[in-house]
């Protein structure tokens, strides 16, 4: 059975899968998420260590960013109409393109800031994921507020980029972004544990891919906001 209505997912119905099934949802989602991060890291290293590739990536930066946005939309909107294999392939393509853009971002901020941001992001992500997995408190109702906050920081980022151009505003947006993505991590992990993604897609395999994408985006965005905090004064 597939839950077409978002209100009919298990967490909204007060239904919880067996502990073994919940563990299966989580392990498969985290497996693909870490695989995606591995692809991103390898591509970022390959591009960043080759001057010609760096130059090529810089010339294609905007098209790659647009392509990433399109890929996320295609996977998210089309998950029910494609096979789990195709969805996973598109996820890895997205992860590879993220490695291209990250290689340029890391070169701009420097190794020290990148390490500090990665370690901090890993600790915060791990803590939030653990909370989402073990808490008995339902986090379902905070999702709407988090997405409104996310839209708010996107709008504020554009305004600051083109109008205010304030380092203080940028720092404030970065701290807010960290808080939002920490909360989104806990929220997404609880959704995975409760079987919501599997129910929405009608398949554990498809649910694992879309859940991995959600977790991947949470971690990458958390890392990027922390990178802006740690490397704001050292950007090259």
C-alpha positions in Angstrom: 0.0 0.0 0.0 1.3 3.5 -0.9 0.3 6.5 1.2 -0.4 9.2 -1.3 -1.8 11.7 1.3 1.1 13.1 3.4 -1.2 13.0 6.4 -1.5 9.3 6.1 2.1 8.4 6.8 2.7 6.1 9.8 3.9 8.9 12.1 0.7 10.9 11.5 -1.4 7.8 12.1 0.4 7.0 15.3 1.7 3.8 13.9 5.2 2.7 14.5 7.0 -0.2 12.7 8.7 -3.0 14.6 12.1 -2.2 15.9 13.9 -4.5 13.5 12.1 -2.8 10.5 13.0 0.6 11.8 16.6 -0.4 12.1 16.5 -1.6 8.5 15.0 1.7 7.3 17.8 3.6 9.1 20.7 1.4 8.1 19.8 1.4 4.4 19.3 5.2 4.3 22.5 5.9 6.1 24.4 3.4 3.9 23.4 5.3 0.8 24.0 8.7 2.4 27.5 7.8 3.4 28.2 6.3 0.0 27.0 9.6 -1.6 29.3 11.6 0.7 32.2 9.3 -0.3 31.5 10.0 -4.0 31.5 13.7 -3.2 34.7 13.6 -1.3 36.5 11.6 -4.1 35.3 14.0 -6.8 36.2 17.1 -4.7 39.7 15.7 -4.1 40.2 14.8 -7.8 39.1 18.2 -9.0 40.8 20.2 -6.3 44.2 18.6 -6.9 44.2 19.3 -10.6 44.6 22.9 -11.8 43.0 22.2 -15.2 40.0 20.6 -13.6 39.7 23.5 -11.2 39.7 26.0 -14.0 37.1 23.9 -15.9 34.9 23.6 -12.8 35.1 27.3 -12.2 33.9 28.0 -15.8 30.9 25.6 -15.3 30.1 26.6 -11.7 26.7 28.2 -12.4 25.4 25.5 -14.9 26.5 22.8 -12.3 24.5 24.6 -9.6 21.4 24.7 -11.8 21.9 21.1 -12.7 22.1 20.1 -9.0 18.8 21.9 -8.3 17.1 20.2 -11.3 18.4 16.8 -10.1 17.0 17.2 -6.6 13.7 18.2 -8.1 13.7 15.2 -10.5 14.5 12.7 -7.7 12.0 14.2 -5.2 9.1 14.7 -7.6 9.7 11.6 -9.7 10.6 9.0 -7.1 7.2 7.2 -7.4 7.6 7.0 -11.2 11.1 5.7 -11.5 12.8 2.5 -10.3 14.9 2.5 -7.2 18.0 1.8 -9.3 17.5 4.9 -11.5 16.8 7.0 -8.4 20.0 5.8 -6.8 22.0 6.5 -9.9 20.7 10.0 -10.1 21.5 10.5 -6.4 25.1 9.5 -7.1 25.3 11.8 -10.1 24.1 14.6 -7.8 26.7 13.6 -5.2 29.4 13.8 -7.9 28.3 17.2 -9.1 28.4 18.4 -5.5 32.0 17.3 -5.3 32.8 19.6 -8.2 31.2 22.7 -6.5 32.7 21.8 -3.1 36.2 21.6 -4.6 36.0 25.3 -5.5 34.4 26.2 -2.2 37.0 24.4 -0.2 39.8 26.1 -2.1 38.2 29.4 -1.3 38.0 28.8 2.4 41.2 26.8 3.0 42.0 23.5 4.6 41.9 24.6 8.2 38.4 26.0 8.1 37.2 23.0 6.1 38.6 20.5 8.7 37.0 22.5 11.6 33.7 22.7 9.8 33.7 19.0 8.9 34.5 17.8 12.4 31.9 20.1 14.0 29.3 19.2 11.4 30.0 15.5 12.0 29.5 15.8 15.7 26.4 17.9 15.4 24.9 15.7 12.7 25.6 12.6 14.7 24.1 14.0 17.9 20.9 15.2 16.1 20.6 11.9 14.3 20.9 10.0 17.5 18.3 12.2 19.2 15.9 11.7 16.3 16.4 7.9 16.5 15.9 7.5 20.2 13.5 10.2 21.4 10.0 9.2 22.2 8.8 12.7 21.5 7.1 13.2 18.1 8.9 15.8 15.9 6.3 15.6 13.1 4.8 19.0 13.9 8.1 21.0 13.7 8.7 20.2 10.0 6.5 23.0 8.7 8.2 25.6 10.9 11.6 24.3 9.8 10.8 24.7 6.1 9.4 28.1 6.7 12.7 29.0 8.5 14.6 27.5 5.6 12.8 29.7 3.1 13.4 32.6 5.3 17.2 32.1 5.3 17.2 31.6 1.5 15.4 34.9 1.1 17.6 36.7 3.6 20.7 35.3 1.9 19.7 36.8 -1.4 18.8 40.1 0.1 22.1 40.3 1.9 24.0 39.2 -1.2 22.5 41.9 -3.5 21.4 44.7 -1.1 22.7 44.7 2.5 26.1 43.1 1.8 26.7 42.8 5.6 29.2 40.4 7.1 27.2 40.5 10.4 24.0 39.6 8.6 25.8 36.8 6.8 27.1 35.4 10.1 23.6 35.6 11.7 22.2 33.7 8.7 24.9 31.1 9.1 24.1 30.4 12.7 20.4 30.2 12.0 21.1 27.8 9.1 23.1 25.6 11.5 20.2 25.4 13.9 17.7 24.7 11.2 19.7 21.8 9.7 20.5 20.3 13.0 16.7 20.2 13.7 16.0 19.0 10.2 18.4 16.1 10.7 16.6 14.9 13.9 13.2 15.4 12.1 14.3 13.4 9.0 15.8 10.6 11.1 12.6 10.2 13.0 10.6 10.1 9.7 12.9 7.4 8.4 12.7 5.4 11.6 8.9 5.6 11.6 8.8 4.3 8.0 7.3 7.5 6.5 9.6 7.6 3.4 9.0 4.0 2.7 5.2 4.6 3.0 5.3 7.6 0.7 7.2 5.9 -2.0 5.6 2.5 -1.5 9.0 0.8 -1.4 11.7 0.4 1.2 14.3 0.6 -1.6 12.9 3.9 -3.0 12.3 5.2 0.5 16.0 4.5 1.4 17.2 6.6 -1.6 14.9 9.6 -1.0 15.8 9.4 2.8 19.5 9.2 1.9 19.1 12.3 -0.2 17.4 14.2 2.7 20.1 13.2 5.1 22.8 14.1 2.6 21.4 17.5 2.0 21.1 18.0 5.8 24.8 17.2 6.3 26.1 19.2 3.3 24.2 22.3 4.2 25.2 22.0 7.9 28.8 21.7 6.8 28.5 24.7 4.4 27.0 27.0 7.0 29.7 26.0 9.5 32.3 26.6 6.9 31.0 30.1 6.5 31.3 30.6 10.3 34.8 29.1 10.6 36.2 30.5 7.4 34.4 33.8 7.1 37.5 35.9 8.0 39.9 33.7 6.0 38.1 33.4 2.7 40.7 33.7 -0.1 
